[in-house]
Amino acid sequence: MEKIQDFSKIKFRIKDQVYEGIVMPRTLYEDEDHITVKLSNGYNIGIEKSKIEILKIEPQKAQSEVIQEKEFESHGPKILIIGTGGTISSKIDYRTGAVKPAFTASQIVDMVPEIKSIASINVKTIMNELSENMQPSNWTLMAKEVHDAFESGYEGIVIAHGTDTMHYSASALSFAIENPKGPVVFVGSQRSSDRPSSDAATNLLGAVTFAAKSYSPGVYVAMHASLDDDIIAIHKGVKVRKNHTSRRDAFKSINARPFAFVDIKKQEIRFTENKQEVKGSMRLYEKFSERAALLKFYPGISDKYLLSIFNKDLFDAIIIEGTGLGHVSRKAFPYLKDYIRNEGFIGMTSQCIWGSVRLTVYETGRDLLSIGVTPLEDMLSEVALVKSMWALGNGFNLKEIMPKNLRGEISERREVQ
Amino acid sequence: MEKIQDFSKIKFRIKDQVYEGIVMPRTLYEDEDHITVKLSNGYNIGIEKSKIEILKIEPQKAQSEVIQEKEFESHGPKILIIGTGGTISSKIDYRTGAVKPAFTASQIVDMVPEIKSIASINVKTIMNELSENMQPSNWTLMAKEVHDAFESGYEGIVIAHGTDTMHYSASALSFAIENPKGPVVFVGSQRSSDRPSSDAATNLLGAVTFAAKSYSPGVYVAMHASLDDDIIAIHKGVKVRKNHTSRRDAFKSINARPFAFVDIKKQEIRFTENKQEVKGSMRLYEKFSERAALLKFYPGISDKYLLSIFNKDLFDAIIIEGTGLGHVSRKAFPYLKDYIRNEGFIGMTSQCIWGSVRLTVYETGRDLLSIGVTPLEDMLSEVALVKSMWALGNGFNLKEIMPKNLRGEISERREVQ
């Protein structure tokens, strides 16, 4: 069967149904017998070529080949989309059924041409990694790219990223870039861009809308607010967590409401609190140390585990995900004591996820305070880990900086229940 | 000021308000200038003696001294309440403000005399630990007590327990007791029993009602369903998690609805699914091994951490809390490979909490499958850890038993989204 050119407009029939859409680019991994068509309703459909009757094909300029890493439209705020990989940049390999990174940022934009009416879009692919493979060195690279992009005049940045560790990366950039000049919006998808019902296009629309129109400096995550395809939630990068393995609305703000909601159809932004104001000039602290560790505490944790981790030769900081209000069992006390005596830092968070640690309520907490453990209020354990890696990397005093609210990672006012 | 006898009926005035209630026992830690009164609406109030005008005192038999570890009423199903400590058994130390274990199970029952109209209550205090100090040896002790109690004719068991690790203990007993003869209901409170707005009484009422009236063998957790004091949720012991550090409705069923709800005022039980039937005779598998470990994975985890943990000399089983659908970064693969080659078991769960691991969707997952990692579906990481400790302790083959649904820890049908 003949090759259909990428981005062609196509009209075809399957059984009794007639469809119109745009042919998506085929990847290295994709079977030649299938094509993927982005339908006019925004959904993608993967179909066997032999099962369709083609009614009309109208080839378009294959934009992705022309634009390479750059393309400007002439109107609207200057927005840079940075591609890093992840599901939003992935396709299904029809031979194995697995999903693999395949698209550049340019190709993603080609699939969602609507965003070009919102802003002057430029694209740049800086890596192509599934987010489970992201390392602190990748955060450093992203932070530099974002910093340089603002310096060179961009008004907002969108980072297409895998969802597995998107909240860790959003935290990392929150700390790495002090006073960013505009919004930095992480966006991903829970279904690959070539799949029917992919959330890639809608999430990207929400992210670009917020980057271009909110005038809210800060680092955010844009994903479905619910299963409704029209409303995209904008979470603060330091208050968000992936709370579901597969749902489109997997990301939830914890101990906070989402910072804003974008209605992508109406192109409206609804803020739930006052916008953050820029308080000083932008500054980059891009280093992260791997001498910080996260430990989820549990009953029956062995002495040997404790001895391995509370080891100043390996780590300068340990973030504990304690139980309840921030506890560990009595049997762990000697290890914590020794570690702190050796000038290690221990920060306490809670594996409950919601709520705040409080070490003044129970005997156990008071003992932990007297040992020198630092309670981290309602900071998420993932955020506390990233912050400690960042604080160590950039030479800050952890005992001072960790309990301080730098980027909104600690809720100033919490609801009383 | 004179000593007011515990459990006296008291009528007193503060300012212009008149109150009636029962004087709660003072603990070792409590200031002599204060008393705690359980009001007739179920709430406790802590008051300075000097600020009240006592209108009437009617001393009652101090039941807790008489009953010691046993007391039977003559009507209703035979229920044993086992005390293990925790906030439900704790009081505020007015000198330091901290909460400490103080009550026996008998004293808890004295504070909630209503439960004696529901069932024939017997009480036994087997330990007095805040739950962060619970160890697998405590699970073994609890399991034996429960097993023996059913053997000696009890129809239901209620275990008063601290909330920090109540879900770990509930999992442990779920596995340890195959085919329990009746309901085993864990119950705790988020506010100590002597505090105003303590949830201890209402939770205990819900737990006893379910233990006495549900005829549903299995292990459960009974806590507030919402902030409404009348409705107590009954969660399956293997599907529940403490999701908030302080709210009364902190416990949530994950990937499942609560098994039932108890309306404590109407004394009604509403089931959300069919009751579990006893399929065979009761059997006790009470051992737990500490040669299993839980590892929450994160970006930037150091090689030395991985090398310390994936060590067959220390552990026979590692439960990974992976990212997203159950992933770890590529850099960890060699450590996992070596560990499995040395006959270690690796089970995969997700730190997303909700949803299910699926290792067939992405390249990373397929690689993990080929290395020999066992995906554990929608099993909670805490449950998977306890199950692996139990499976090792009792000599089961982990590769076979871990992915099997033994006690409802894996959802048979999941909602598609």
Chai-1 contact restraints between the chains, C-beta under 6 A:
chainA,res_idxA,chainB,res_idxB,connection_type,confidence,min_distance_angstrom,max_distance_angstrom,comment,restraint_id
A,A98,B,E363,contact,1.0,0.0,6.0,A-B,restraint_1
A,A98,B,R366,contact,1.0,0.0,6.0,A-B,restraint_2
A,V99,B,V361,contact,1.0,0.0,6.0,A-B,restraint_3
A,V99,B,Y362,contact,1.0,0.0,6.0,A-B,restraint_4
A,K100,B,E363,contact,1.0,0.0,6.0,A-B,restraint_5
A,L130,B,T364,contact,1.0,0.0,6.0,A-B,restraint_6
A,E132,B,T323,contact,1.0,0.0,6.0,A-B,restraint_7
A,E132,B,H327,contact,1.0,0.0,6.0,A-B,restraint_8
A,E132,B,S329,contact,1.0,0.0,6.0,A-B,restraint_9
A,E132,B,T364,contact,1.0,0.0,6.0,A-B,restraint_10
A,N133,B,S329,contact,1.0,0.0,6.0,A-B,restraint_11
A,N133,B,R330,contact,1.0,0.0,6.0,A-B,restraint_12
A,M134,B,P299,contact,1.0,0.0,6.0,A-B,restraint_13
A,Q135,B,G300,contact,1.0,0.0,6.0,A-B,restraint_14
A,P136,B,G300,contact,1.0,0.0,6.0,A-B,restraint_15
A,D164,B,T323,contact,1.0,0.0,6.0,A-B,restraint_16
A,D164,B,G324,contact,1.0,0.0,6.0,A-B,restraint_17
A,D164,B,H327,contact,1.0,0.0,6.0,A-B,restraint_18
A,T165,B,P299,contact,1.0,0.0,6.0,A-B,restraint_19
A,T165,B,T323,contact,1.0,0.0,6.0,A-B,restraint_20
A,Y168,B,P299,contact,1.0,0.0,6.0,A-B,restraint_21
A,K242,B,C352,contact,1.0,0.0,6.0,A-B,restraint_22
A,N243,B,C352,contact,1.0,0.0,6.0,A-B,restraint_23
A,N243,B,W354,contact,1.0,0.0,6.0,A-B,restraint_24
A,H244,B,C352,contact,1.0,0.0,6.0,A-B,restraint_25
A,H244,B,W354,contact,1.0,0.0,6.0,A-B,restraint_26
A,H244,B,G355,contact,1.0,0.0,6.0,A-B,restraint_27
A,T245,B,G324,contact,1.0,0.0,6.0,A-B,restraint_28
A,T245,B,L325,contact,1.0,0.0,6.0,A-B,restraint_29
A,T245,B,S350,contact,1.0,0.0,6.0,A-B,restraint_30
A,T245,B,C352,contact,1.0,0.0,6.0,A-B,restraint_31
A,T245,B,G355,contact,1.0,0.0,6.0,A-B,restraint_32
A,T245,B,S356,contact,1.0,0.0,6.0,A-B,restraint_33
A,S246,B,G355,contact,1.0,0.0,6.0,A-B,restraint_34
A,R247,B,Q417,contact,1.0,0.0,6.0,A-B,restraint_35
A,E290,B,G300,contact,1.0,0.0,6.0,A-B,restraint_36
A,E290,B,S302,contact,1.0,0.0,6.0,A-B,restraint_37
A,A293,B,Y305,contact,1.0,0.0,6.0,A-B,restraint_38
A,L294,B,K296,contact,1.0,0.0,6.0,A-B,restraint_39
A,L294,B,Y298,contact,1.0,0.0,6.0,A-B,restraint_40
A,K296,B,L294,contact,1.0,0.0,6.0,A-B,restraint_41
A,K296,B,K296,contact,1.0,0.0,6.0,A-B,restraint_42
A,Y298,B,L294,contact,1.0,0.0,6.0,A-B,restraint_43
A,Y298,B,L385,contact,1.0,0.0,6.0,A-B,restraint_44
A,P299,B,M134,contact,1.0,0.0,6.0,A-B,restraint_45
A,P299,B,T165,contact,1.0,0.0,6.0,A-B,restraint_46
A,P299,B,Y168,contact,1.0,0.0,6.0,A-B,restraint_47
A,G300,B,Q135,contact,1.0,0.0,6.0,A-B,restraint_48
A,G300,B,P136,contact,1.0,0.0,6.0,A-B,restraint_49
A,G300,B,E290,contact,1.0,0.0,6.0,A-B,restraint_50
A,S302,B,E290,contact,1.0,0.0,6.0,A-B,restraint_51
A,K304,B,L314,contact,1.0,0.0,6.0,A-B,restraint_52
A,Y305,B,A293,contact,1.0,0.0,6.0,A-B,restraint_53
A,S308,B,S308,contact,1.0,0.0,6.0,A-B,restraint_54
A,L314,B,K304,contact,1.0,0.0,6.0,A-B,restraint_55
A,T323,B,E132,contact,1.0,0.0,6.0,A-B,restraint_56
A,T323,B,D164,contact,1.0,0.0,6.0,A-B,restraint_57
A,T323,B,T165,contact,1.0,0.0,6.0,A-B,restraint_58
A,G324,B,D164,contact,1.0,0.0,6.0,A-B,restraint_59
A,G324,B,T245,contact,1.0,0.0,6.0,A-B,restraint_60
A,L325,B,T245,contact,1.0,0.0,6.0,A-B,restraint_61
A,H327,B,E132,contact,1.0,0.0,6.0,A-B,restraint_62
A,H327,B,D164,contact,1.0,0.0,6.0,A-B,restraint_63
A,S329,B,E132,contact,1.0,0.0,6.0,A-B,restraint_64
A,S329,B,N133,contact,1.0,0.0,6.0,A-B,restraint_65
A,R330,B,N133,contact,1.0,0.0,6.0,A-B,restraint_66
A,S350,B,T245,contact,1.0,0.0,6.0,A-B,restraint_67
A,C352,B,K242,contact,1.0,0.0,6.0,A-B,restraint_68
A,C352,B,N243,contact,1.0,0.0,6.0,A-B,restraint_69
A,C352,B,H244,contact,1.0,0.0,6.0,A-B,restraint_70
A,C352,B,T245,contact,1.0,0.0,6.0,A-B,restraint_71
A,W354,B,N243,contact,1.0,0.0,6.0,A-B,restraint_72
A,W354,B,H244,contact,1.0,0.0,6.0,A-B,restraint_73
A,G355,B,H244,contact,1.0,0.0,6.0,A-B,restraint_74
A,G355,B,T245,contact,1.0,0.0,6.0,A-B,restraint_75
A,G355,B,S246,contact,1.0,0.0,6.0,A-B,restraint_76
A,S356,B,T245,contact,1.0,0.0,6.0,A-B,restraint_77
A,V361,B,V99,contact,1.0,0.0,6.0,A-B,restraint_78
A,Y362,B,V99,contact,1.0,0.0,6.0,A-B,restraint_79
A,E363,B,A98,contact,1.0,0.0,6.0,A-B,restraint_80
A,E363,B,K100,contact,1.0,0.0,6.0,A-B,restraint_81
A,T364,B,L130,contact,1.0,0.0,6.0,A-B,restraint_82
A,T364,B,E132,contact,1.0,0.0,6.0,A-B,restraint_83
A,R366,B,A98,contact,1.0,0.0,6.0,A-B,restraint_84
A,L385,B,Y298,contact,1.0,0.0,6.0,A-B,restraint_85
A,Q417,B,R247,contact,1.0,0.0,6.0,A-B,restraint_86
